[in-house]
Amino acid sequence: PMLTVEHPVAGPPRPRVWLDVDLGKIRANFRAVQQHVAPCRVMAVLKANAYGLGVGPIAATLKEAGAYGFGVAELREALSIKALGLPVHILGGLIDEEIPAVVREGIVAPVTDPDIARSLSAETVRQGRAVDCHFKVDTGMGRLGILYADAERVIREAAALPGLRCAGLYSHFPYAYGDIDFSQNQVKLMTDLVERLLRAGIEFQWRHIANSDGINNIDSSFQPPFNLVRTGINLYGAFDLEGRQAISLQPALTLKTRLIAVRELPAGATIGYGRTYRLAQPRPPGESGRVGTISIGYADGLPLAMSNCGSVLIRGSRCPIVGRVSMDYTTVSLDKVRDARVGDEVVCLGDGITIKEWAKFKGTMSYDIICSIGHRVERRYHG
């Protein structure tokens, strides 16, 4: 007879890589921003699935914390959080095929040019509805928006169209963390425009220009006539690498994996693709040849640029990365943790290893680090 082996019923396998998202710290960071800019309200910018961190739990947390509403980049993102009942703004541009749903679903629409204003108006007439609009003015970003020289005329013409509720006026800083004079001039341009439109009988309920960089570097961007700010990266306790950090924030993200192998390599052995790391021969004092393989790679967001120069935390000690980071695995020196064992938890980001540190290795900005955390990384929510 065949031998039958019974296996215990098991749950789903534990993830090899996971990201701990501390909702309590996100809530505290939001409130720190709110206190800094008061009496302005705060819009939470949750583009790209909250920078890839998971928009559902984060949006619900920020609603509870007192967010005015949410900012996103496009229609599908807006629809995913509409049910929370707060204003959802599309901050970028619209394409024609999106306009019917924007009007039907009550999404706050951006007006970036006269054609969009006319298309929105025509759709409101067709549906028998009105739509809240925020007019985006290009004061120096050079990407989207009504050119400043044309803004007063375009807005006055749009305000006469049926179905458009002129609810807001906004612009965007390209360099608030660096060129203070340029940014201050953007503030002045918007302030002057608000005053001219007010004299023409057009008053906007919401006026905003400050992003996270503006909040930290341009104080006038959250003073009258402005009454709303937009923040994204500050919610997670991170800043741009340049400029001031005017608010005390708490890092809210910790990226972890496991030690999957522990090995002793002989002196002179090479490690990884390209054989970019070689263990010394003869072996110097303090080097044991003991290395570990951790179950994370560049597919999970660990920067390839950290090859042979970054480090991770194992049992509280920094362990240098040796060899090239590969797609799924990375090798680290265990000379400082001779007692490390397979299955040990490894902290790759967090507990003193900062987003800023990773960004400097990669030669990029903090936003790129957060948005690059891979899809197979399980997001876990705490607090």
N, C-alpha and C positions, 0 to 999 in steps of 0.2 A: 504494500500500500504506500501511496505517496505521503510524505511527511508534511503535515500542515503546521505552519508557524503562525500563531496569532500575535498581531501587533496591537499595542494599546492605541486607542483613538487619540489622535493628536490634533491640536489646533493649527492655525496657519503658522508657517515658519517665521521665526523672528527675522526682522530685517538685518541686513549686513551693515547698512548705512542709514542713519536717521538724523533728523534735524529737530531739536527741541525748540519750540517756539513758545516763549513765556508771555502769555496774554496779559498777565498782571503787570509785567514791565512795559508792555506796549501801552496799556492803559495809563500807567504812571507817566510815560513819556508824552503821551497825548496831553495829559493834564499839565505837565510842565510847559509844553508849548503854549497851551491855552492861557496859562497864567502869565507867560512872558509877553504875549501880544494883546492881552485884555485891554479894552473891551471888544476887540475884534473877535469874530467867530472863526472857527477852524474847519476847513474842508480837508478830509483825509483823502489823499491821492492813492488809489488802489489799482493802478494800471497793471496789466499783464499778470492777472491773478494775484494781486498784492505783491508784485515783484517776484512771483513764483512761490510765495510762502503759503498760499491758500486763502482766497478772499473770503470764504464763508465765515469761518470762526473769527477772523480779524475784523471784518466789517461789523459783525454782531457785537464784538467787544467795544469797538469805537462808537457805535450807536449808544451803547450803555454809558460810555464815558462822556457823552455830550457832544459828539461831532455834529456840525451843522449839516453835513451831507458828504457825498463822495465824488471824487473826480476820477474819470477813466479815459481811455484813449479812443474807444470805439463802441459801436452799438452792442455787440454781443456781451462785452464786459458790463455794460450798463444794465442789460436785461437780467444778468445773473444776480444782481443785488437790489433790483428794483423793489422786490417784495418786502424789504426792510422798512419801507415807508419814508425814507429820507430823500431829499433832492439828490438826483444822480446827474452829474454834468459830464457830457462829452467835451473834453478840453481841446481836442485837436480839430481835424476837419471832418466834414460829412461828404458822402457821395450820394448821388441822386437816389439810388435804390434803397438807401437807409431811411430816407426822409419820411415815408409813410409810417414806418414803425416808430420812429422818434416822436411823431405827432400823436399817434394812437396810444402809445405807452406812457406819455407824459414825461419823457426824458428832457432834461434841460439842454437846449440845442446851442451849439456855437454858431455864430454868424461871422464868417471869415472873409466874405466878399459879397457884393451886391447880388450875384446870381443865386447864392444860397438863401439870402433873405427872400428873394422873389419865389424861389421854389418852396420854401417853408410856408410862405403866405398862401400860395396856391393850394397846397395840400391841406392847410387848416380850413380853407373855404370848402374844399371837396369833402372833408370829413365833418364839417360843422363844429370844429374845435378851435381852441387857441393853444399856443405853445409858448412856454417861457424861453426867452433867448438871452444869452450873454454875448455881447459883441467883443470880438477879439481884435485888438489893435496892435499892429506891429510897430513898436517903438525902438527896435534895434535888434531883435532876434533874427530877422531875415528868413523866417521859415514859413510861417502861416500868419494870416491876419490881414486886416484892412490897413493899408499903408497910412501912416500917421497924417500925411498931407491931405489924404482923401477922407479921413475918418469922420469929420464933422458933417460933411455933405452926405456921405453914404448913410450915416446913422439917421440923419434927419429925413432922408428919403425913405429909409426902411421903417422908421417910426410911423409913417403915414400908411403903411400897408396893413390890410386887414389880417387879424388873427395872430399878430406878433405882439407878445407882451415883452416889452423892453425891460427885462429884470436886472440885467447886469452889464458891466463894462470891465474888461480885464486886459492885461498885457503880461509879458513874461521877460524875466532877466536872463540874458545869456552869460553874464560874467559878474554876478553879484559877489562872488568870493574873491574877485581880483580887481576889477576896474571900478572902483567906488565912484569916481566922478561920472563915468558913463551911466552907471546905474542911478545915481542921484538925478541925472538929467532925464532919464526915463520916468522917474517919479514926477518930476516937474511937468513933463509933457502930458502925463495922464491927469495931473491935478488941473492944469490949464484946460484940458479938454472937458473934464467934468464941469468946470465953471462955465465954459462957453455953451455947452449943451443945456445946462440948467437955465441960463439966460434965454435959451430958445424954447424953454418949456419942457425939456426932456430930462427927467430925473430918474436915476437908476437906484434901485433898492440896494444892490450889491456892487461894490467897487473893489477890485483886487489886483495886485501885481506880485505880491510876495510869495516866492517858493521857499523851500527850506534854506537855501543860501541867502535869500533876502531876509528871512526872519532872523538869521544869525549875524548878518553884516550890514543891512540897510535899515536902520531904525525907522526912517520916514516912510517905509513901505507898509507899516502897520499903524500909521497915524492918520488922522483925517486928511483927505476925504475917504481913505480906505477903511473898510469895516469887515474884511474877510481876508484870510490868508490860506495858502495851500501847503500842506506838508506831506511828504512821503517817507523819505529815507530817515528823517529824524524819529519817526515812530519806532524804529528798530534799534535806536540808540547809536546810530551811525551818522557821520557827517561827510561832506566833501573833504578831500585831503587838504585843500587850501582854504584860507579864510578863517574867520573867527568861529569858535564854538561857544556861543553866548549862553547856551542853556545846558544845565547839567542833566545828562540823559543816562539811562542804564542799558547796556547791551542786552538784547532780548533773544539772541540766537546762539545756539550751541550745536555744532555739527560733530557727530560721533560715528565711530565704526568699531570694529573688533580686530584684535590680533588673531590672524588665521594660521600663522606658522611661526615657529621659533627654530632657528638653525645655527649651527656653528660652521663658519666658512674658513677655509685655510688661508694663511697669509698669501697675498698675491692674487686672490680670487677677484674677478670683476663682477659687477652687478648691473643688471638692467640692459635695456636696448641701447645699442651703441657703445656698450662697455664704458660708460662715462665715469664710473667710480671703481677704483681698485683698492683693495685692502693692502696696507703697507707690508712690505717684505724686506728685511725681517720686521716682525710685529713690534711697534713701539710700546713702551709702558702704558698701561691703561686701556689698550685696545685688545679685546678678547676675541674678535671675530664673530661675536654673537650678534645676529641680525634677526629682525622680525619682518614678516610680511603682513601689511594691514589691508583690509578689504575695501579700499577706496581708491579711485583714480580720477583722471580728468573727466570721465563721463559723469562723475558725481559732483563735479565742480572744483575739485582740488586742482589748483593751477599747475599746468605743466611747467611754468616758470619757477616753481618751488623745487624742481629737481636739483639735488645736491646742495640746496641752500636753505630750504624751509625746515620746519620741525613740527612735531606733534607731542601731545602729552600722554604719557603712559605711567600710571601709578604716581602721578604728580610731578614727574620729571620730564623735561624737554628732551626728546629723542630726535636727533637730526635725520632728515631724509637723505638716503644714500642711493645714488643711481637715478635714472630717469623715472619720473612719474609715468605710469602707463595707464591704459584706459580703465582697468578694473582693480589694479593692485599697486601698492607702493611699498618699497623696502625702507626700513629705518634701522639705525644703529641701536642696539640694546646694551651698549657698554655701561650706561648709567643706571640700568634697571636689570641687573643680572637675574632677579627673581621673577621677571615677567613670564607669563604663561599664556598659552593658546586660550582664546576666549576673553582675555582682558579687554576692558573698555578702553578706547582710544579717543581722546579729544583732539579734533583737528582744527576747530574754530570755536573760540570761547574760552572762558577761564584764563584770560590773559593773552591768548592768541587772538588778535583783533582783525576785524575786517580791513582796517587801515594797513596792517602789516601785510596781509595777503595782496591788497591792491598795489602796494609798493613793489612786491616781488613781481607781480604781473605787469607792472607799468601801466595800470589802468585806474579806474575810479571805483569808489565804494559801490555805486549802483550796479556795476558790471559783476562784481563779486556775488552780490545777493541774487541777481537775476540768473546767474550761471549755475546755481545749485541744481543738480540733475533731476530728471523726472522720476527715476527709480528710488530716489532718496525718500524715505517715509517721513512725512511731517507729523510730529506729535505736539499736541497743544496742552499747556499747563497753565495754571493760575487763572 
